[in-house]
Amino acid sequence: MTPWLTQSGYPVVTGKQQQRFLLSMKTDDSKYPIRELRDDLSGHYLINLSDDELAEKIRNFASLNKEQKLRLLIDRRLLAKTKMVSSASLLSLLQEYSQETDTVIWEVISATIGDLKIFFEKNTPEEQEFKSFVSKLVDGNYKRLGVSVRVNESADDTRLRPVILSLKRYAGDDEFFDRVVRTYRDVDINNINTNLRWVVMAVLCNRNSELAATYFDTYKTSSDVALKSDIMDAITLTKDRDLCSEYLKSIQSGAIRPQDRLFFFVRLVRNRYLHDDMLAWFYANWDWLKDVEGNKTAPDYPRYIAGAIIRPGDAQQYKEFFKQYIKDAAFGRNITIAFSEIDATLRLIEEDRAAVFEALAKLK
């Protein structure tokens, strides 16, 4: 057991064989002591199902319990980051979950959709097809739940609604945007249910860019930490480059709280419409940012930025910039991990993108 406890990696069980789960696909002969292989969440391992085993699971999907459904999706999601499972297979698997009403299951679905986004460049026909797929996937729950909390509804419905609405927002469904605007345009943000507030504000900002500036002013003056967090989530989804420039000025002026600076930046750099501007600003202002954050927080920036690198040109620029820190005591470990994660992501995109596009086209 000792090698599993002292090294990175995770046991993957394929039939009667074991290997170590690593994004690099490197492995060894370590064997984790598994008393009984179970398809619930009781075991600390990943199950790599054969095609026949997966087909059997899907045929009997309705009879699976919550933990079995979670195990199936979690394992396939993680294994799809390697060569063991094709990313394209996740699309048809996700369709099996469309009628689920459990929030925990939908949080894993949402994370899986987030993983698949790396294959789609913004404003392309393929991205629009994927957004349509997501919209259809959530449509049943969207129609059931609506856009506002209902009297005497279950606690699970209250928790699930923001997950469903956030996916509808990503899908860019016009009917959804119109409905949210009609429902909330005259409602004070302090009176919006806190579970829904960030996604409602994001939709309203999309339809009225001036609201983003208004909300940002509220962020700067409010003492409500939860409201500040919701505002950050909402306004950093803007497509407005001028507004982004204002945010960057606020980062340097101190208008954004020091404790919010990292995650405000991360939200912006993950916004594909602002990504290039954010990277240019980051490289130009790294010395200032490194000094003001100090060695406690500054090393986190390269790691988080790496998660937003999905193009070879960006990867080359990133590596050229940060290679000088490889042996730095404060930055070296995070930089090394970031390089590895970027390589794994680019390799995955290159190997799986065509199959993902083909699978998506078949699901129309």
N, C-alpha and C positions, 0 to 999 in steps of 0.2 A: 504493500500500500504506500510505502514511503515515497517512491518516485512520483506518484500522483499528487501528493501533498506538498512537495517541495519544488515542483516544476509547473510551468504553464501547460495548459491543455486540459482535455476533458475526455472521459472514456466514450468511445463510439462503438456500439455493438452492431455488427453486420452478420446476421445468421448466428454462428457460433464463434465468430472471430471478434477480436477487440483491436482497436488502435487508438492513438491519441488524436483528439480533434484540435487542429491548428489551421489557421487561415493559410499558412504557408504550405500546407499539405505534407510537411515533414512529420514523421512519426517514429515510433520505436516499438519494442516488443513488450513494453510494460503491460501487466495484467492487473486490472482493478478487481478486487474480490466482490463479485456480484452473487449473492445467495440465490436470488430469484429475479428473473427479468419480468418486470410488470409494465403494462402500458398506461399506468396512471402516473401521478406525479411523485410517487414515493421513492423513486430511485434517482441517484445522481449520475446519470449517463444519458446519452442520446441514442435513439434507436434508428438505425438506417434501414428502412424497410425495402425489401425487393419490390419490383414492379408488381408482381402477383400479390404480395402482402398489402401493398398500398391499394390496389384495386379491390381487394377484399374489404379493407377498411371503408372505402368509399361506398361499396355496395351496402354495407351495414351501418352507414353513417348515422342513421336515425336512431339506432339502438345504442350508440356510444353515450357514455355519461359525460359530464362536464370535464372531469379530469382527463379522460381519454381523448376528448376533442382538443383540449389544450395541449396535451402531450404530442398529439399528431402534428398540430400546426407549429408549435414551438420547435420541435425537432426538425421538421422539414425546412422551416425558416432558417435555422442556424446552419444546417447542412448545405443549404443552397448557396451559402457563402464560399463553399469549397467545390471541388469537382465531383463530390459524391452525389449531389442532387442538382438537377437542372433548375435554374431560376424560373424557366418557362412553366414548369410543372406546378408552381405556386398559384398560377392564375386559375386553372380549373379547380384546384383544391379550395381556393377562396370561395368559389361559387357555392360550394357545399355548405358554407357557413352563413349564407345570406339571410336565412330566417332565424338565426340565433338571436336571443334577446338578453344574454348575459353580458354585463359590462366588462368583466375580466376577459372574456373571449374576444369581445370587440376591441379591447385595447391591444391584444396581440394581433388581430386583423389589421388594425391601424398601423402598428409597427411594421408589419409585413408589407403593407402598401407603401410605407415610407422607404423600405429597403428597395422596392421595385422602381421607385422614382429615378434611381441613378441611371436607368437605361434610356431615359427620355430627355432629349434636349427640349428646351422651352420653345413654345410656339411652332411646333412641328405637327404634321398630321398624326404621327405615332403618339405624341403626347396627348393630343385631343382624343384619340381612340382610347387611351388608357384612362383619361378622365371620364369618358363615357362609361367605361367598364366600372369604375368606382361608383359613379352615380347610380347605375343600375343595381350594383351590389347592395347599396344602403337604402335603396328606394322603399323597400317594404317597411323597414323600421322608421324611415323618415315620414311616410304617410301615416303610420300608426302613432308616432310620438308628436308630430307637429313641431312648432318652433317656440312653444312656451309651456311652462309648467301647468299641469292641470290639477284641479282639486281632487284630493284623495287618491292620487296616483301612487304606484309603488315606489319605494326608495330606489329600486334598481332602474326603473324607467327614468327617474330624475337624474341618476348618475350616467345613464347611457346616452341621454339626449345630446349633451355637448360633444360626445365622441362622434355620433352620427352627423351632427350639424357641421363639425369641423371637416369631415370628409366631404360633405356636400359643398362646403365652401371651396375646398381644393378642386372639386370637380367643375366648379364654375357654372353650376346650373342656374340659368336665368330666372326660372320660376321660383327657385329657392331664394335667390337674392331679392327678388321683388317682394316675396312674402315677408322676409325679415324686415325689409325697409318699411313696409306698410304697418307691421306690428310694432316696431320700436322707434321709428323716426322721431316721435314726439315724447318719448319716455326718457326721463332723466337717468343717466347711467347709474346713479346710486339706487335707483328703484328697479334695475334689471336683476333678475335672479343671478346670484354670484356664480352659479355653475355655468351659466350661459353667457356671462357678460363679455368675456374676451372675444368669443366668436361673433357675437352680435356686433360689437364695436368694430371688428375687422371687416364685416360685411358693410356696415354703414360707412366706414372710411373708404371702402372700395367704390361706393357709389357717390361719395361726397368727400373729395380729398381735403377740403378745408377742415373737416372734422378731425383729421389726424393732428393738425396743428392745435386745435382746441383741446383735444385729449392730452397732447403733450404738455400744454400749459397746465392742465390739471395734474399731470404727473409731477411737475416741478413744484407745485404748491400743496399737494395733498400730503397728509400724514398717514393715510391708510395704506399700509404695506400691500395688502391683498389687491387693492385697486391699482396701485402702481404696477404690480406684476401683470395684471390683466391688460393694462394700457400698453405695457411693453410688448406683450404677446400680439396685441392688435395692430399697433402702429408700425411695427417692424415688418409687417407683411405688405407694406406699400410698394407700388411700382414706380413711385415718383422719385427720380434721381435728385431733384432739387431739395425735396424734403429730406432725403438721405444726407445731403450735404449739411443741412441744418442739424441733424442728429449728430454728425461727426464733430461739428463745431461745439456742440453741447458736451460731447465726451471730453473734449480738451478744456472747455471752460469750467467744468465742474458742475454744470447744471444736471447732469446725470450722476446720481449718487455713486460714490466709489464702489460700494458693495454691489451695485447693479451694472457696473461698467462692462465686466467680462461677458455677462449673459446678454446684455443689450447688443454688444458687438457680435456675439455668436449668432444671435437671431438675424442680424442684418447680413452677415457673410453667408448664411445659409439661404438667403433670399436670392433666387437665381436672377431676378431682374436687377439686383444691386450688387451681385457677387463680384463682378470685375472692378467696380468702383471701390468696393470695400477692400479688396486685395491690394489695389494700388495705394490706397490710403494707409493700409497696415504697413506695407513695406517702407513707405515714405516716413512714417511716424513711429516706427518700431523703437528707436532709441528713446524717444520720449515716453512711450507706453511702458517699456521695460523698466525705466527709472521710476515712474510714478507707481507702478504696481509692485515692484520689488520682487525678490526671489521667491516669495511665498505664492504669488498669483501669476506672475509673468510666464512661468513655464507652462501654464495651462493653455495659453493662447495657441501655441503651435499645434498642440494635440487636438484642440477643438477645430481649428481651421482645417486640419488634415481631413476631418470628416466631411468637409464640403468640397474637397478636391476630386473631381471626376473627369477632368480633361488632361491629356498628356502634356499640353503646353503649360497649364497651371502647375502640374506636378514637377516639371523640370524647373520652373521658376522657383517653386517652393524649396526644392532640394538645393538649388544653387544658393539660395539665401540662407538656409539654416545649416548647411553642412559645417559652417564654422563653429557651431555650437555642439557638435557631436561629442566632444571630449569635455565639455563644460560640466562641472559638478551639479549645477542646478538644472540645466536644460538637457543634458545628454540622454538620459533615459527616455524622456518624453519624445525627443526628436527621433531617436532610434525606433521607438514604437510607431511614431507617426509615419516614418518612411515605409515601414513594413505594411502598415494599414493602407497607405496610398497605393503601393504596388499590388496588394491583394485586390483592392477595389478596381483598379484599372484592368487587371488581368480578368476579373470577373465580367466587367463590361465588355471587353473584347471577345471573350469566349461565349457569353450567353446572350448578347444583345439580339443577334439575328433570330435565335430560337424564341426569344420573348416576343419579338415583333410578329413572328409567324404564328405563335400560339394565340396571341391577342387577336390577330386577324380572323382566326378560325372561330373565335367566340362571339363574333358580331351577331 
